[in-house]
């Protein structure tokens, strides 16, 4: 199963099941939600790499949620594809205007959908994760082989250090609280104190300091941490 997580937000169960089958056959990891509230709950559990969003949803419509989501500092950079039966040009323009990265009109073929998803991922900062290689500032993470190297020198990491480093490299420049890092790296079901994050951050900085890159993990006072190649 791929490391790429797709969140399907669709209120019709039959369509949800069809989309899940199509995506899993294409080797994506799939999570589903029937409305916006369920979608937010799923995103709290694990941040998706792409959202496949139905235009018409109960409560908050998909197009309205897309507009709000693209303005959210935590989730605004997640690629988003609107799925709808509305094929008029004005509707397509409206969907793209609210920030959707692409627009798929029902009915569509599974091959077209997968092609559009891969194209959007390649245009986004999820490109490296899709290809299995992530490189920032001379730090290279091979997600297929679970290996990290700096300036072509192999670096040994514990499983948790690797997951934390992978998260930072796939989410550069964004600030995350300790609680958010616990959720994303350790999982919501893990009962671990927030200071555990600080311990692992210190370990990673020590490793990076051997390659003069400890400043890439930056402390944001009063909130948490950020991974960036830019000076703090």
C-alpha positions as MATLAB code, in Angstrom:
seq = 'XXXXXXXXXXXXXXXXXXXXXXXXXXXXXXXXXXXXXXXXXXXXXXXXXXXXXXXXXXXXXXXXXXXXXXXXXXXXXXXXXXXXXXXXXXXXXXXXXXXXXXXXXXXXXXXXXXXXXXXXXXXXXXXXXXXXXXXXXXXXXXXXXXXXXXXXXXXXXXXXXXXXXXXXXXXXXXXXXXXXXXXXXXXXXXXXXXXXXXXXXXXXXXXXXXXXXXXXXXXXXXXXXXXXXXXX';
ca = [
       0.000    0.000    0.000;
       1.226    3.467   -0.914;
       2.336    6.074    1.630;
      -0.016    8.527   -0.134;
      -3.191    9.055    1.891;
      -6.353   10.171    0.089;
      -9.384   11.433    2.013;
     -12.671   10.831    0.156;
     -15.477   13.142    1.317;
     -18.721   11.893   -0.232;
     -22.171   11.523    1.361;
     -23.465    8.722   -0.894;
     -22.247    5.398    0.468;
     -22.273    3.585   -2.897;
     -20.067    6.245   -4.490;
     -17.757    6.258   -1.437;
     -17.303    2.508   -1.765;
     -16.674    2.767   -5.509;
     -14.071    5.498   -5.055;
     -12.397    3.555   -2.253;
     -12.112    0.478   -4.475;
     -10.708    2.476   -7.412;
      -8.143    4.259   -5.232;
      -7.035    1.131   -3.375;
      -6.571   -0.685   -6.681;
      -4.255    2.188   -7.655;
      -2.313    1.532   -4.423;
      -3.448    4.589   -2.452;
      -4.286    4.463    1.263;
      -7.908    5.625    1.579;
      -9.898    7.260    4.381;
     -13.534    8.269    3.963;
     -16.045   10.733    5.411;
     -19.713   11.420    4.725;
     -19.682   15.113    5.590;
     -17.410   17.954    6.614;
     -17.477   17.182   10.340;
     -16.410   13.590    9.725;
     -13.738   14.844    7.337;
     -12.293   17.172    9.982;
     -12.235   14.295   12.454;
     -10.344   12.110    9.958;
      -7.876   14.940    9.326;
      -7.231   15.288   13.056;
      -6.294   11.601   13.080;
      -4.069   11.793   10.008;
      -3.381   14.616    7.597;
      -4.218   13.497    4.039;
      -1.960   14.039    1.058;
      -4.975   14.801   -1.131;
      -8.710   15.392   -0.618;
     -11.291   14.117   -3.095;
     -14.319   16.252   -2.299;
     -17.929   16.010   -3.497;
     -19.479   19.380   -4.395;
     -22.871   18.632   -2.794;
     -22.685   17.605    0.856;
     -25.190   17.822    3.735;
     -24.651   20.847    5.977;
     -21.641   22.693    4.608;
     -21.308   22.162    0.860;
     -18.084   20.820   -0.577;
     -17.375   23.990   -2.527;
     -17.864   26.173    0.572;
     -15.636   23.915    2.667;
     -12.995   24.003   -0.072;
     -13.034   27.806    0.127;
     -12.567   27.720    3.921;
      -9.981   24.963    3.812;
      -7.726   26.774    1.360;
      -7.552   29.717    3.783;
      -6.623   27.480    6.737;
      -2.940   27.865    7.684;
      -2.697   24.211    8.758;
      -4.520   22.542    5.870;
      -4.481   25.114    3.073;
      -1.662   23.443    1.143;
      -3.370   20.032    0.893;
      -4.210   19.322   -2.762;
      -7.959   19.171   -3.347;
     -10.027   17.814   -6.250;
     -13.738   18.614   -6.490;
     -15.992   15.829   -7.765;
     -19.389   16.858   -9.078;
     -22.161   16.261  -11.590;
     -22.155   19.989  -12.366;
     -20.434   20.290  -15.718;
     -21.215   23.849  -16.720;
     -18.254   26.111  -17.388;
     -19.345   28.625  -14.718;
     -19.428   25.854  -12.100;
     -15.934   24.696  -13.064;
     -14.640   28.256  -12.817;
     -16.298   28.679   -9.404;
     -14.720   25.462   -8.154;
     -11.268   26.520   -9.285;
     -11.775   30.040   -7.960;
     -12.300   28.764   -4.402;
      -8.910   27.063   -4.589;
      -9.584   23.544   -5.864;
      -6.553   22.108   -7.645;
      -8.690   20.246  -10.171;
     -12.293   19.463  -11.046;
     -13.721   16.078  -12.102;
     -17.206   15.828  -13.592;
     -19.377   12.744  -13.102;
     -19.469   10.313  -14.760;
     -15.735    9.779  -15.088;
     -13.571    6.762  -15.794;
     -11.373    5.316  -13.033;
      -8.319    5.811  -15.256;
      -9.106    9.501  -15.706;
      -9.578    9.997  -11.972;
      -6.294    8.305  -11.065;
      -4.463   10.259  -13.771;
      -5.825   13.539  -12.423;
      -4.914   12.613   -8.842;
      -1.341   11.769   -9.825;
      -1.050   14.971  -11.850;
      -2.227   17.095   -8.901;
       0.146   15.316   -6.525;
       3.039   15.964   -8.887;
       2.214   19.670   -9.005;
       2.072   19.859   -5.227;
       4.722   19.454   -2.556;
       3.573   15.804   -2.308;
       5.565   15.099   -5.514;
       8.578   13.840   -3.591;
       6.499   11.544   -1.412;
       4.790   10.133   -4.495;
       8.175    9.396   -6.072;
       9.568    7.878   -2.887;
      12.439   10.368   -2.539;
      12.363   13.582   -0.521;
      15.298   15.995   -0.605;
      15.623   19.346    1.143;
      18.856   21.188    1.797;
      21.045   18.194    1.057;
      18.972   15.894    3.294;
      17.630   12.947    1.299;
      14.941   10.588    2.588;
      14.239    7.432    0.609;
      10.736    6.450    1.714;
      10.832    3.161   -0.201;
      13.924    1.930    1.624;
      13.357    3.955    4.828;
      16.824    5.485    4.680;
      18.116    8.969    5.415;
      21.317   10.468    4.071;
      22.922   13.903    4.381;
      25.344   14.988    1.670;
      25.259   11.366    0.452;
      26.370   10.073    3.867;
      24.014    7.506    5.409;
      22.484    8.463    8.778;
      21.185    5.971   11.334;
      17.814    6.823   12.874;
      15.489    5.020   15.232;
      12.015    4.209   13.812;
      10.484    7.172   15.676;
      13.251    9.552   14.610;
      12.702    8.422   11.030;
       8.933    9.068   11.195;
       9.503   12.495   12.747;
      12.083   13.381   10.107;
       9.786   12.155    7.336;
       6.958   14.313    8.662;
       9.178   17.402    8.812;
      10.509   16.839    5.290;
       7.019   16.379    3.832;
       5.657   19.413    5.710;
       8.417   22.036    5.507;
       8.049   25.627    6.733;
       4.819   24.977    8.674;
       4.672   25.319   12.446;
       3.358   22.371   14.457;
       2.559   22.197   18.147;
       3.816   19.328   20.265;
       0.281   17.912   20.383;
       0.022   18.007   16.583;
       3.379   16.256   16.205;
       2.287   13.580   18.672;
      -0.887   12.979   16.661;
       0.883   12.880   13.291;
       4.018   10.924   14.256;
       3.054    8.792   17.242;
      -0.713    8.552   16.558;
      -3.733    9.704   18.540;
      -4.002    6.334   20.293;
      -0.542    6.708   21.808;
      -0.625    7.972   25.402;
       2.662    9.837   25.465;
       3.573   13.074   27.212;
       4.292   16.117   25.055;
       7.826   16.418   26.464;
       8.610   13.211   24.541;
       8.538   15.378   21.411;
      11.211   17.642   22.905;
      13.419   14.634   23.661;
      13.255   13.400   20.066;
      13.776   16.905   18.701;
      16.994   17.174   20.738;
      18.152   13.815   19.356;
      17.452   14.870   15.782;
      19.235   18.183   16.283;
      22.271   16.355   17.643;
      22.315   14.153   14.535;
      21.870   17.146   12.233;
      24.567   19.113   14.103;
      27.137   16.565   12.924;
      26.353   17.865    9.422;
      25.932   21.556   10.378;
      22.164   21.464    9.884;
      20.768   21.585   13.418;
      19.264   25.039   12.729;
      16.819   23.480   10.248;
      14.622   22.320   13.149;
      13.458   25.624   14.587;
      11.713   26.295   17.891;
       8.699   28.602   17.671;
       8.358   29.914   21.195;
       4.969   29.422   22.778;
       3.808   26.996   20.093;
       6.094   24.259   18.813;
       8.502   23.469   16.009;
       9.113   24.155   12.330;
      11.437   22.548    9.786;
      12.909   25.047    7.354;
      16.016   25.829    5.329;
      15.480   29.528    6.013;
      17.030   31.223    9.071;
      14.809   31.320   12.155;
];
